[in-house]
Amino acid sequence: MNQTVATTIIPCPRYRDASPPPIWLIGALGFEKCPVHLAPHNTVMHAELTFGSGMIKLGSVPGQGGSSPYSALCL
């Protein structure tokens, strides 16, 4: 018997500074802002944006400079 199972994938991109991306995603694509948790200096530590039943989570890369393991991966 074939069963269909719904699978949800939640992308979690990291940005050098995640402050502008949530605003752009909300204004341009229609995402809705859920909890946004700020780190010192008003840097976005963690944000959740929803679009219908989908979600994207994003945040800023911890620390500055090339010492972070995320440095090469961030947008």
C-alpha positions in Angstrom: 0.0 0.0 0.0 1.3 3.5 -0.9 1.3 6.0 1.9 2.1 9.7 1.5 4.0 11.3 4.3 4.4 15.1 4.4 7.9 16.2 5.0 8.9 19.7 6.0 12.3 21.1 5.3 13.1 24.4 7.0 16.1 26.3 5.4 18.3 28.2 7.9 20.6 30.5 6.0 23.2 32.6 7.9 24.1 36.1 6.9 27.0 38.4 7.9 24.3 40.8 9.1 20.8 39.3 9.2 19.1 42.6 9.8 18.3 43.5 6.1 17.2 40.1 4.9 14.1 39.7 7.0 12.9 43.1 5.9 13.5 42.3 2.3 11.9 38.9 2.5 8.8 40.4 4.2 8.4 43.3 1.8 9.3 41.7 -1.5 8.1 38.1 -1.1 5.3 38.4 1.5 6.8 36.5 4.4 5.4 37.2 7.8 7.7 37.9 10.7 7.5 35.6 13.7 9.9 35.8 16.7 13.0 37.8 16.1 15.7 37.5 18.8 18.3 40.2 18.9 22.0 39.9 20.0 24.0 42.9 21.3 24.2 45.9 18.9 20.8 44.9 17.5 22.2 42.1 15.4 19.6 39.4 14.5 20.7 36.3 16.4 17.7 34.3 15.2 14.6 35.1 13.2 11.7 33.0 12.0 9.7 34.0 8.9 6.6 32.2 7.7 5.0 31.9 4.2 1.8 30.0 4.3 2.6 26.7 6.0 6.3 27.1 5.3 9.0 28.6 7.4 12.5 29.9 7.0 14.9 30.5 10.0 17.8 32.8 9.7 20.5 34.5 11.7 23.7 36.4 11.7 27.1 34.6 11.7 28.4 34.7 15.3 31.6 36.8 15.6 33.3 38.9 13.0 36.1 38.2 10.6 37.4 34.9 9.2 37.7 33.1 12.5 34.2 31.8 12.4 33.6 28.3 10.9 30.5 29.9 9.2 32.6 32.7 7.4 32.9 30.9 4.1 29.2 29.8 4.1 27.4 33.0 4.9 25.6 35.2 2.4 
